[in-house]
Every structure is written in structure tokens, then in C-alpha cells.
Amino acid sequence: MNKFLFFIVIITLFSCGKQAKDSNNNTDQKVTKEDSTIKVELNRSDSISYDPQIARKLSNKEITSTFTKRVRRQLDIEYPIHQAYSYKDDSGENYLLLSERFKETDEKNDSLYDQIKVLNVSYKSKKFKKRSALKDDIDKDWESSIGFWNTYSEISDIDKDGLADLILVYGTMGQDGYTDGRVKIIIYHNKRRVTIRHQNSDYDGRLTKISQKFYGLPQQIQQAVKEKMRLMMKNKHAIFYKDWEAKMENYSTSIDGL
């Protein structure tokens, strides 16, 4: 009888241990799965963050009345203006215009875009003048859509020099969503345009190309950009090399690896 009871106790302890181990394994798997989930969804309707003391977002009605067909032809705007922002600083009155070209609707009924265009224009003596322009297209071999990541963009006088600083972020979706898409960060400061380009990847390594001019920007702007990069990592929209911050502290212009 005693042997039988001893046997039952051993079996019970073994069963409990196995259940606890299985529970831990399931918890680990759940954590891993949650860690790979997108934390914040990027939406086309997201607005750029701006300092209301110097900037504001135009309504659709204001966009139509301000940027008439004639003005759009003068500025070489081929596609509808998706969003527009006006900002005033020591240089005068300026506008940031975002436009995009519709491609198709996918099986999930999501709209896809194959080209974006950014225009930064000044307005003086009742005339618009193009300050800078940028256009980008998807790589049709593996990218499905391109769009503005306004969650990470900003219009404000970051370094308090009396001139607005613009940080504009956009990116693409690859065959595996954000995992193999591109990210581009453009910083407008003091009539200069500085870029950071990044390619996400889980297969062939990641590559981040940083303009040497970035390290000549005021520290406040550099830190603001790095904070946005950290947020992209947290939200699973960008996958930078694990030591990217240390590399940037050493003024690296090319950072690659898994």
C-alpha cells in the first residue's frame, strides 16, 4: 500500500512539473509573438506634429482655394495635395505640401500608392516660389506601397534660432510589410536638406546611410531625430542595427548588420 501511495505521489509531481514547464514555454512563445507585433498603426490621415505658434495645418477647402490649378501647374504638382501646412518664421511665410499618386486597392481594400512628392515653397509678394522638392517611387520588384509616416514628422523651431526646422519621415511596405521596407528621414534646417536612409531586412542585414551633414546639425535636432528613430524601433516600423546609437555617437555614415 505504501509503495502504491509513493508511486501516485511521484506521478503527480512529475505531471505538475511538466504542466509548469509547458506553461512557461507557452508564455515565452506569447511574449515573442507580442514583441513582433506592430505597436502603433501608421495611418494616411495622421497629421504632422507642429508648433501652433509658428505653423498650422490647412483644411481641404483651404488647400483647394490656395493651390488652384494654375498654381499647381506653376509648382509642377501633378497629383492631389494630400496634406498642406503653412509656417511662418524669420524667413517669411512658407508651405509644406505632401502629394501622392494612387496605384490600386489591394485585396484587403487598402489603398496603395506608388509615388510621393514633397514640396517646400515660400510665399512672398503674392507669389509662390519653390524652395525644394523631393520625389520618390516604390521599387516595383518588391515594394507594394509608399507613404508619409507623419507620426514621426515635425514642424517646429527645435534649436530656437528663429527658423522653422522640418523633420519629414516616409517609408515603404515590402512583401513582408515593414520588415523589408525602406525608411527615409529628411531634415530641413537653415536652407539645408539632410537625409538618413534605411533599409529594413531580416535576411540580408540592415543598412542605414547617414549624410555626413547630419553631424553638423545642432545637437537639439540630432537628438530629436534619434528619439524618433528609437520610437520607430519601439513601434516595429524600423529595425536598426543593434549598436546604431553607439555607431552614430562615433559619427558613422554607414551602419549595417543584423
ChimeraX attribute file (.defattr): number of C-alpha atoms within 10 A of each C-alpha:
attribute: neighborCount
match mode: 1-to-1
recipient: residues
	/A:1	6
	/A:2	7
	/A:3	8
	/A:4	8
	/A:5	10
	/A:6	11
	/A:7	11
	/A:8	11
	/A:9	12
	/A:10	10
	/A:11	12
	/A:12	12
	/A:13	11
	/A:14	11
	/A:15	12
	/A:16	11
	/A:17	12
	/A:18	12
	/A:19	12
	/A:20	12
	/A:21	12
	/A:22	12
	/A:23	12
	/A:24	12
	/A:25	12
	/A:26	12
	/A:27	12
	/A:28	12
	/A:29	12
	/A:30	11
	/A:31	11
	/A:32	11
	/A:33	10
	/A:34	11
	/A:35	13
	/A:36	11
	/A:37	11
	/A:38	13
	/A:39	14
	/A:40	13
	/A:41	11
	/A:42	16
	/A:43	12
	/A:44	14
	/A:45	12
	/A:46	15
	/A:47	18
	/A:48	22
	/A:49	17
	/A:50	19
	/A:51	15
	/A:52	11
	/A:53	11
	/A:54	17
	/A:55	20
	/A:56	18
	/A:57	19
	/A:58	16
	/A:59	12
	/A:60	13
	/A:61	8
	/A:62	11
	/A:63	18
	/A:64	13
	/A:65	10
	/A:66	12
	/A:67	18
	/A:68	11
	/A:69	13
	/A:70	9
	/A:71	13
	/A:72	15
	/A:73	11
	/A:74	13
	/A:75	16
	/A:76	12
	/A:77	19
	/A:78	13
	/A:79	15
	/A:80	14
	/A:81	19
	/A:82	16
	/A:83	20
	/A:84	23
	/A:85	20
	/A:86	19
	/A:87	22
	/A:88	18
	/A:89	17
	/A:90	9
	/A:91	11
	/A:92	11
	/A:93	16
	/A:94	22
	/A:95	23
	/A:96	20
	/A:97	21
	/A:98	21
	/A:99	21
	/A:100	25
	/A:101	19
	/A:102	16
	/A:103	14
	/A:104	14
	/A:105	11
	/A:106	10
	/A:107	7
	/A:108	6
	/A:109	8
	/A:110	9
	/A:111	13
	/A:112	18
	/A:113	19
	/A:114	20
	/A:115	19
	/A:116	22
	/A:117	20
	/A:118	20
	/A:119	20
	/A:120	20
	/A:121	20
	/A:122	21
	/A:123	15
	/A:124	11
	/A:125	5
	/A:126	7
	/A:127	9
	/A:128	17
	/A:129	15
	/A:130	15
	/A:131	13
	/A:132	15
	/A:133	14
	/A:134	11
	/A:135	11
	/A:136	15
	/A:137	17
	/A:138	21
	/A:139	16
	/A:140	10
	/A:141	8
	/A:142	13
	/A:143	20
	/A:144	21
	/A:145	25
	/A:146	27
	/A:147	26
	/A:148	28
	/A:149	23
	/A:150	19
	/A:151	22
	/A:152	22
	/A:153	22
	/A:154	22
	/A:155	23
	/A:156	21
	/A:157	19
	/A:158	21
	/A:159	15
	/A:160	10
	/A:161	11
	/A:162	14
	/A:163	20
	/A:164	26
	/A:165	21
	/A:166	22
	/A:167	26
	/A:168	22
	/A:169	22
	/A:170	19
	/A:171	23
	/A:172	26
	/A:173	22
	/A:174	22
	/A:175	13
	/A:176	13
	/A:177	13
	/A:178	21
	/A:179	20
	/A:180	23
	/A:181	26
	/A:182	24
	/A:183	24
	/A:184	18
	/A:185	21
	/A:186	18
	/A:187	22
	/A:188	17
	/A:189	19
	/A:190	13
	/A:191	10
	/A:192	10
	/A:193	15
	/A:194	19
	/A:195	19
	/A:196	19
	/A:197	16
	/A:198	23
	/A:199	22
	/A:200	25
	/A:201	21
	/A:202	12
	/A:203	9
	/A:204	11
	/A:205	14
	/A:206	20
	/A:207	20
	/A:208	23
	/A:209	16
	/A:210	20
	/A:211	17
	/A:212	15
	/A:213	12
	/A:214	20
	/A:215	18
	/A:216	10
	/A:217	17
	/A:218	12
	/A:219	13
	/A:220	11
	/A:221	20
	/A:222	15
	/A:223	12
	/A:224	13
	/A:225	22
	/A:226	14
	/A:227	13
	/A:228	17
	/A:229	20
	/A:230	15
	/A:231	16
	/A:232	19
	/A:233	14
	/A:234	15
	/A:235	18
	/A:236	18
	/A:237	27
	/A:238	24
	/A:239	27
	/A:240	24
	/A:241	17
	/A:242	13
	/A:243	12
	/A:244	18
	/A:245	16
	/A:246	10
	/A:247	14
	/A:248	16
	/A:249	9
	/A:250	10
	/A:251	14
	/A:252	17
	/A:253	16
	/A:254	17
	/A:255	19
	/A:256	17
	/A:257	15
	/A:258	15
